[in-house]
Amino acid sequence: MKGPAGLLISPLRSKTTEEAVPLYAQVYRRIRQLILSGSLGAGQRLPSARSLAVDISASRTTVEAAYAQLWAEGFIVRRVGSGTYVAAVLPGVPPVRGRAASRTRATEKAPGAEANLSRRGRALDAAGRQVSLSAPLWFSSCVPALDLFPVDIWNRLLSRRARRLGKDALALAAPAGIRALREAIAAHIAAARGVHCDWRQVLALSSTQQALDVAARLLLDDSEAVWFEEPGYLGGRAALQGAGGRLVPVPVDNEGMVLDRAMAEAPAARLAYVTPSHQFPLGVTLSLPRRLQLIGWARRERSWIFEDDYDSEFRYAGHPLTALHGLDENGRVLYAGTFNKMLFPGIRIAFLVLPEALIESFSNAIGATSGSLSTLTQYALADLLAEGHFATHLRRVRQLYAERRDALLTAVGKHLGDRVRLGPVDTGLHAIVWLQRGVNDAAVSRRAADAGMDLPPLSRYYLGRPAGPGLLLTYAGEAPDRIEVGIRRLARLLDNGG
């Protein structure tokens, strides 16, 4: 459904966050939030209770109860024979003219409130605006299947550790992380990714962005060149620009980063940021000849390689590829992975494997700038890994993600046909939906958001001119039936001019 109905379609029931909240109240809160934010403007028509109930898989009675509450509080008006509309004047809010006026009011600044950011601060602010999380929508970007996570096991591990640790659970851990977790991570990545290291080389951090931010600040001087994949990961771009790096966009083709172009543009670059096992966002793999070429360049120039291995655990054809780190015999690769995508975003634990020469400096820098992670959460994750629960979960979700990938392929073939083509889907949580030449992917993305779908435009991930229009579609978090409905919704949108 197009228009305002699409804005209302988002996950409304969450076992972990809203167990005690009736469904009608969740619908009421969602619509009230959209009205107060200006996403639904004054006088805008809302879908009928019957059609909205169908779209959110709820009963008509549930939606009618939500509408009744909104009407009683003055947020909506209901006209017999005409429909339901957002009130022209909201309770306690001065009248404004539609959505644009609401946004203007929200962004007005008081006199003297200028930010006065530094040049680096302005670059970081601009990059961060594109990284910000949106409200939950169909195909929410880069989000794993939260419904598949073994919450009961996780809660049991947390409770057991809390009892064992007692007051120690309240203490700060070492900046590099607790030994039990670092040992468990080292054992896992050796078996799963071919990354062999001593546990002391493993640092526990909150995210790949934090790992890259620390690496950039320690290894880069202002304006030193960094090879960066084009298109590339927005979080990586933000971290590198925020640390003062000068990004050198390097094109990506079917074999990954085009290293000959990189060497022609900036042969003595200080750092290369790569996602070799599953390039983000295009999904290609860095070929073996280019891997060896990259390792050789780093050895000759005494430069660094930051390997972001964000979701290669989810490979559906054969075994996960050996990490670039496994080819490095000279200590030039920093290897990063994250449990925020393998498990759930709120765990906020990632890891960085360092050459031995960098361990002490990185630990000191983390201690000086951001401190350590939750002791209790680290111990629970260590137990999840050591006791085999993580491996079991990974096998299960890998199989289910493969089924969802197959559902995506079927739905695209059925509803979109030759109007689009999909990028590689052998690995990861997402696919690129390539659109026909001449289509404005940013405009399609905006219309998709109005229809309840989170489909970022591919052009957003380019520093320069995009190779073509496309959309990033994260399918792993959606059940097959929702994938079918979502792709059908996208097809209707494209049928009506994109």
Order of alpha helices (4+ residues) and beta strands (2+ residues): alpha-alpha-beta-alpha-alpha-beta-beta-alpha-alpha-alpha-alpha-beta-alpha-beta-alpha-beta-beta-alpha-beta-alpha-beta-beta-alpha-beta-alpha-alpha-alpha-beta-beta-alpha-beta-alpha
